[in-house]
Amino acid sequence: IRVRFTMIFIGLMAAVLLTLWAVNSFFLESFYTKQKLQLLENAYENLNAIAVDKEFLGENITEDLQSLYSNDGEQTEASRLLRLMNDKYNTTIVIQDSITGELIPLAKDALHRYILGIIDPRTETLISQDDHQVQKIYDRRSQGYYLQSWGFFDDNRTMFIMSMPLASIHDSVSISNEFLAYVGLAALVLGSALMYYATKKVVSPIRSLAALSARMSELDFEARYTGDSEDEIGVLGHSMNTLSERLKDTIGELKTA
């Protein structure tokens, strides 16, 4: 029984670990991508709302982003959003005024290759709207995949591109599975040992009952179950004590008769 309990425990633990490994391997990346996709869409909606508000005031969002280069500590809502996306979510956002050509942040213009359709053939379009698209692209220089959202804001003059690396998720899944393998193996060994010794508390009363029944079969009715548990085994033990006592009395009466 101890071996059976231990094997059942090992089987259950192994099934749980294999399930976790499968979930990590086949579902974690898609879940991660959906989360990042939603993050890009939220950033687009917030920046687009700022661009529309600036257009209504006769201004442009690129003017709002000049505070990125200031050191006075005063940041606009748009510049705070760009810094948050860059610092917290490792997302690079480039915004360009299509009329003045002003580029924020100062960098080489990477938007033209998207506008002209110069993209890698392995690119997968995840969201396609009239004013913007979100694509999963392969970058040949870094040899990794990126989520990139690009297009125009509703002010019809501001172009944008938001780039978020996806390469790290592959490493994360691999590291997670490797860590799970080490921890799972240790938990399996330790848990099996604890399970084997813990079943002793269950098996010992059963062995006592087996010995008791063997002595009763030899008409030795002096044997008693001495356990004090109140579970099913305890009830069975006390019932066998009652049975032994009644058999003793009954056989005694038969001998007298």
C-alpha positions as CSV (number, residue, x, y, z in Angstrom):
1,I,0.0,0.0,0.0
2,R,2.8,2.4,0.8
3,V,4.4,1.7,-2.6
4,R,1.0,2.2,-4.3
5,F,0.4,5.5,-2.5
6,T,3.9,6.7,-3.4
7,M,3.5,5.7,-7.1
8,I,0.2,7.4,-7.3
9,F,1.7,10.6,-5.8
10,I,4.6,10.4,-8.3
11,G,2.2,10.0,-11.2
12,L,0.1,13.0,-10.1
13,M,3.2,15.2,-9.6
14,A,4.6,14.2,-12.9
15,A,1.3,14.9,-14.6
16,V,1.1,18.4,-13.0
17,L,4.7,19.2,-14.0
18,L,4.1,18.0,-17.6
19,T,1.0,20.1,-17.8
20,L,2.9,23.2,-16.6
21,W,5.6,22.5,-19.1
22,A,3.1,22.1,-22.0
23,V,1.3,25.3,-20.9
24,N,4.6,27.2,-20.8
25,S,5.7,25.9,-24.2
26,F,2.6,26.2,-26.2
27,F,0.5,29.0,-24.6
28,L,2.8,31.4,-22.7
29,E,4.2,33.0,-25.9
30,S,0.7,33.7,-27.4
31,F,-0.5,35.0,-24.0
32,Y,2.5,37.2,-23.8
33,T,2.0,38.5,-27.3
34,K,-1.6,39.3,-26.7
35,Q,-0.7,41.3,-23.6
36,K,2.0,43.3,-25.5
37,L,-0.5,43.8,-28.4
38,Q,-3.0,45.3,-26.0
39,L,-0.3,47.5,-24.5
40,L,0.6,48.9,-28.0
41,E,-3.1,49.5,-28.8
42,N,-3.6,51.4,-25.5
43,A,-0.5,53.5,-26.2
44,Y,-1.8,54.3,-29.6
45,E,-5.3,55.3,-28.3
46,N,-3.7,57.6,-25.7
47,L,-1.3,59.3,-28.1
48,N,-4.0,59.6,-30.8
49,A,-6.3,61.3,-28.3
50,I,-3.5,63.7,-27.4
51,A,-2.9,64.4,-31.1
52,V,-6.5,65.1,-31.8
53,D,-6.8,67.4,-28.8
54,K,-3.7,69.3,-30.0
55,E,-5.2,69.6,-33.5
56,F,-8.3,71.1,-32.0
57,L,-6.1,73.7,-30.3
58,G,-4.2,74.5,-33.5
59,E,-1.1,72.8,-32.2
60,N,0.8,69.6,-32.9
61,I,1.8,66.7,-30.7
62,T,5.4,67.1,-31.6
63,E,5.4,70.4,-29.8
64,D,4.2,68.6,-26.7
65,L,7.1,66.2,-26.9
66,Q,9.8,68.8,-26.9
67,S,9.9,68.4,-23.1
68,L,11.7,65.1,-23.7
69,Y,14.8,67.2,-24.3
70,S,14.4,69.5,-21.3
71,N,16.0,69.1,-18.0
72,D,13.6,71.3,-16.0
73,G,11.6,68.4,-14.8
74,E,8.3,69.6,-16.4
75,Q,6.9,66.8,-18.6
76,T,3.8,66.8,-20.7
77,E,1.3,64.0,-20.8
78,A,2.7,62.8,-24.2
79,S,6.3,62.9,-23.1
80,R,5.5,61.0,-19.8
81,L,3.8,58.3,-21.9
82,L,6.8,58.0,-24.2
83,R,9.1,57.7,-21.2
84,L,6.9,55.2,-19.5
85,M,6.7,53.0,-22.6
86,N,10.4,53.1,-23.0
87,D,11.5,52.7,-19.4
88,K,8.9,50.2,-18.2
89,Y,7.9,48.3,-21.3
90,N,11.1,48.6,-23.4
91,T,9.1,50.1,-26.2
92,T,10.6,52.6,-28.6
93,I,8.2,55.2,-30.0
94,V,9.1,57.5,-32.9
95,I,6.7,60.3,-33.9
96,Q,7.1,62.5,-37.0
97,D,5.3,65.5,-38.3
98,S,4.6,64.7,-42.0
99,I,4.3,68.4,-42.8
100,T,7.4,69.9,-41.0
101,G,9.4,66.6,-41.0
102,E,10.2,67.1,-37.3
103,L,11.1,63.8,-35.7
104,I,10.7,62.9,-32.0
105,P,12.9,61.5,-30.6
106,L,15.8,62.6,-32.8
107,A,16.7,59.5,-34.8
108,K,16.9,58.2,-38.3
109,D,13.5,58.0,-40.0
110,A,12.5,54.4,-39.9
111,L,8.9,55.1,-40.9
112,H,9.5,55.5,-44.6
113,R,10.3,51.8,-45.1
114,Y,6.9,51.0,-43.7
115,I,5.0,53.6,-45.7
116,L,6.7,52.3,-48.8
117,G,6.1,48.7,-47.9
118,I,9.8,47.8,-47.5
119,I,9.4,45.2,-44.9
120,D,10.7,41.6,-44.3
121,P,8.6,38.9,-46.1
122,R,8.3,37.1,-42.8
123,T,6.2,40.0,-41.4
124,E,2.8,38.9,-39.9
125,T,0.0,41.5,-39.7
126,L,-1.9,41.2,-36.4
127,I,-4.1,44.3,-36.6
128,S,-4.9,46.2,-39.7
129,Q,-6.9,49.4,-39.5
130,D,-7.3,52.3,-41.9
131,D,-5.0,54.6,-40.0
132,H,-2.6,52.1,-38.4
133,Q,-1.3,48.5,-38.4
134,V,0.3,46.2,-35.8
135,Q,2.7,43.7,-37.2
136,K,5.1,41.0,-36.0
137,I,8.3,41.5,-37.9
138,Y,11.7,39.9,-38.1
139,D,14.6,42.2,-37.7
140,R,17.7,41.0,-39.6
141,R,20.1,43.1,-37.7
142,S,19.2,41.8,-34.2
143,Q,17.9,38.5,-35.6
144,G,14.8,38.7,-33.5
145,Y,11.1,39.4,-33.7
146,Y,9.4,42.7,-32.8
147,L,5.9,43.9,-32.4
148,Q,5.6,47.1,-34.3
149,S,2.6,49.4,-34.5
150,W,2.8,52.2,-37.2
151,G,0.6,54.5,-39.1
152,F,-1.0,58.0,-38.7
153,F,-2.9,59.7,-35.9
154,D,-6.3,61.1,-36.6
155,D,-4.9,64.6,-36.9
156,N,-3.9,63.4,-40.4
157,R,-0.4,64.8,-40.1
158,T,1.5,62.9,-37.5
159,M,3.1,59.6,-38.3
160,F,4.2,57.2,-35.6
161,I,6.0,53.9,-35.0
162,M,6.1,51.9,-31.8
163,S,8.5,49.0,-31.6
164,M,8.6,46.3,-28.8
165,P,11.0,43.4,-28.9
166,L,9.6,39.9,-28.6
167,A,12.9,37.9,-28.6
168,S,13.1,37.9,-24.9
169,I,9.9,35.7,-24.5
170,H,11.6,32.8,-26.2
171,D,14.5,33.0,-23.7
172,S,12.0,33.4,-20.9
173,V,10.0,30.3,-21.9
174,S,13.2,28.3,-22.2
175,I,14.5,29.5,-18.8
176,S,11.1,29.0,-17.2
177,N,11.0,25.4,-18.4
178,E,14.5,24.7,-17.3
179,F,13.8,26.2,-13.9
180,L,10.6,24.2,-13.7
181,A,12.5,21.0,-14.5
182,Y,15.0,21.5,-11.7
183,V,12.4,22.6,-9.1
184,G,9.9,19.9,-10.3
185,L,12.5,17.1,-10.0
186,A,13.5,18.3,-6.5
187,A,9.9,18.5,-5.5
188,L,9.2,15.1,-6.9
189,V,12.0,13.4,-5.0
190,L,11.3,15.2,-1.8
191,G,7.6,14.8,-2.0
192,S,7.9,11.1,-2.8
193,A,10.1,10.5,0.2
194,L,7.7,12.4,2.4
195,M,4.8,10.5,0.9
196,Y,6.5,7.2,1.5
197,Y,7.1,7.9,5.2
198,A,3.7,9.6,5.7
199,T,1.8,6.5,4.5
200,K,3.3,4.7,7.5
201,K,0.7,6.3,9.7
202,V,-2.0,4.8,7.4
203,V,-0.4,1.4,6.8
204,S,0.6,0.6,10.4
205,P,-3.0,0.3,11.7
206,I,-3.9,-1.8,8.6
207,R,-1.0,-4.2,9.4
208,S,-2.3,-4.4,13.0
209,L,-5.7,-5.3,11.8
210,A,-4.2,-8.0,9.5
211,A,-2.3,-9.5,12.4
212,L,-5.4,-9.3,14.5
213,S,-7.5,-11.2,11.9
214,A,-4.8,-13.8,11.6
215,R,-4.8,-14.5,15.3
216,M,-8.6,-14.6,15.3
217,S,-8.5,-17.2,12.5
218,E,-6.5,-19.4,14.9
219,L,-9.1,-18.9,17.6
220,D,-6.9,-16.6,19.6
221,F,-9.4,-14.1,20.9
222,E,-7.2,-12.4,23.4
223,A,-5.7,-10.2,20.7
224,R,-7.1,-6.6,20.6
225,Y,-6.8,-3.6,18.4
226,T,-5.2,-0.9,20.5
227,G,-5.4,2.1,18.1
228,D,-7.2,5.2,19.3
229,S,-8.0,6.8,15.9
230,E,-11.7,7.6,15.1
231,D,-11.5,7.3,11.4
232,E,-12.7,4.3,9.3
233,I,-9.7,2.2,10.3
234,G,-10.4,2.9,14.0
235,V,-14.1,2.0,13.6
236,L,-13.0,-1.3,11.8
237,G,-10.5,-2.1,14.6
238,H,-13.1,-1.6,17.4
239,S,-15.6,-3.7,15.4
240,M,-13.1,-6.5,15.2
241,N,-12.6,-6.2,19.0
242,T,-16.3,-6.6,19.5
243,L,-16.4,-9.5,17.0
244,S,-13.5,-11.2,18.8
245,E,-15.2,-10.8,22.2
246,R,-18.5,-12.2,21.0
247,L,-16.9,-15.1,19.2
248,K,-15.0,-15.9,22.4
249,D,-18.2,-15.9,24.4
250,T,-20.1,-17.9,21.8
251,I,-17.5,-20.6,21.5
252,G,-17.3,-20.8,25.3
253,E,-21.0,-21.3,25.5
254,L,-20.8,-24.0,22.8
255,K,-18.1,-25.8,24.7
256,T,-20.2,-25.7,27.9
257,A,-23.3,-27.0,26.0
